Amino acid sequence: MSMTNETKPAQASTKPAPGKSVAMQSKTGDEAADKAIGTALKLRRGAGNGDAETGEIRDQSEEVTIAPAIANAFTKMRENGILSKATKAARAQAAFQTIRLTIAPQIEAMLTLHEMFVMGQDPKVKRKPITMLFSPTGVGKSTMAGQLEALMMADAEEGTIPVLNVRLGSSGSALQFYEAMLTGAGEDFPTSKDTTTLRHRTIETLSDVGTVLVILDETQHSEKGSGFGSAITAELKLLVDTGGFSIALLGTEKAKAIVMRDRELVSRLIAPCSLDPLVWHEDDDRETWIDMLSQLEAEMLRLELTTGEVGLCDEEVAEALCTACSGTIGQLMCVIQHALKVAIYDDRDQIDLTDIAVAVDDWSIALDFTSDNPIWALLDG
């Protein structure tokens, strides 16, 4: 395997001290704090001032005294460049989040939704189609839906919303189901305690704005209230019959079990979309994963987030990343974003495999997405 950017296994496998953050590992140049600042700085506390322990809401005019030790610590961090590193890291991460990659499975899913869109436009199709795309978190469902929405809106007539992309809230009620669509269509106060009234308002409003495809994201939330197994599935069937627009249901795997309980609704579905995690040992998936890494590295260079190639496309590195990130683009992007931060706090303009290994520890393992870090094993080898 070719190690790029002077990444040496022996050096790279030096793991950070456990329990220490990136910022804490940066050199401050002054271990001991000066004497406490004599006069405490005071700030006027603003809104959102609840007490975390008691739950009581403090008066907004209450003054908060900054502890001298805290003020001194921030002074030291400013003097030693730690705060400037934090600013640089924040800006790099913000730029990183603008990256959008072209991934074959996402494009295929977009094509299916485009078919739904065309059928929604066709007056000959009396019963508009409904489909579902339920897969694990991080495969790119919401990104795909947002990109399709943006594409359709780019060619839309002023005042129209051809694709309405909304996320269901956590209440799981039929009322909230309609309120989400009405809010997405521009209604300011879509409140009512009557489901029938909201249904009619939704159909009328979406007709007025020319909606032909409704994407309902986070469908799994509907289990928490009256449930997708009853109230909302009944409303979906009515919308398919009378609404005049196609419907795509997006969510995690939990949503599939909810929908499948209503066999009458299932019988009206067209074949579901597929957007699953990539499996390294599947030839097509492996090719897609490596292509995705190639695009990611090129975008990072274009945005000047790293000064040279990282070596993500090296087959051993790519396989280790696929394993660490469960074959999902969402986890991959979070890991590489954190690796950028690690490098910046270490005063480097280029990330390396050590940074990525640390990022897998700090993000993937810390958040229980995986229990193993194959990047360290790769570097130690």
PyMOL commands that set and color helices and strands:
alter all, ss='L'
color gray80, all
select helices_A, chain A and resi 9-12+22-25+68-79+82-96+104-121+141-154+174-184+195-208+219-223+231-242+253-260+263-266+283-302+315-324+329-345+353-365+374-380
alter helices_A, ss='H'
color red, helices_A
select strands_A, chain A and resi 42-44+63-65+130-134+163-167+213-217+246-251
alter strands_A, ss='S'
color yellow, strands_A
deselect
rebuild
show_as cartoon
